[in-house]
């Protein structure tokens, strides 16, 4: 068994991020032609949108049925038995017709839980939507995200549920006005970095910013207007890299600095995390310093720096023409 596979098995109790089929791929920082240029000298700066609070429910603590008000939505929670174990059930109403019955994820034999918040999140919808996340439990436990909204159709107001994917506990998306323009984005962590250079416990994630457009998550992390997320992350990411001197932690720091166009400043710390320098015998393993594993391919690299650059290029954090080999 390869060390990478063994480490994945050892880390089974820790949540593993699932791929996001609804997310578009990130692009490097550069011009943002999609951003409307509506500002004029006479316009006052936008007031940043306040992030909404999450409402948390656990069957073993809060009981059920239990009702909550989130914006225009009344949410009543109960627990249900399923083949996988207990799961939450959400009855969602807005006073405009029949309620929506939404079963959540689950798998615990002792309790069910759900978290939700209401806000104007979708750029193509009017009013507020309900963002719901429910815990999957299990060896690779995650939170499943869903966006619930009412849409007017030729048949009247209809409930629409958008599945947004599953996220590990490291850097789960939460509503935040990242650029201060009065509209909410989702700010979380790029979970493609988990297990990339190290086991989960030794991995870190750089920020990731999404806009919700038509019920889909669009990765807009590279847009210049979201630079504040990376500026805020850089000091703590650098401190973690310096403290741990581990490839998984320093890779996230490299990604943040690459987004800011400051990767050259980070190399001294990142070079110090070269696993090949600590254990030459492991240099050719996937988590070593001389092999990059991508999509079931093992790619020999000249150095740990080369490995970091190639990985960042692969995820479009670093344009290929700017990488120095």
Secondary structure, 3 states (H helix, E strand, C coil): CCHHHHHHHHCCCCCCCCCCCCCCCCCCCECCCCCCCCCCCCCCCCCCCCCCCCEEEEHHHHCCCEEEEECCEEEEEEEEEECCEEEEEEEEECCCCCCEEEEEEEEECCCCEEEEEEECCECCCCCCEEEEEEECCCCCCCEEEEEEEEEEECCEEEEEEEEEEEECCCCCCEEECCCCCCCCEEEEECHHHCCCCCCHHHCCCCEEEEEEECCEEEECCCEHHHHHHHHHHHHHHHHHHHHHCCHHHHHHHHHHHHHCCCHHHHHHHHHCCCHHHHCHHHCCCCCCCCEEEECCEEEECCCHHHHHHHHHHHCCCCCHHHCCC
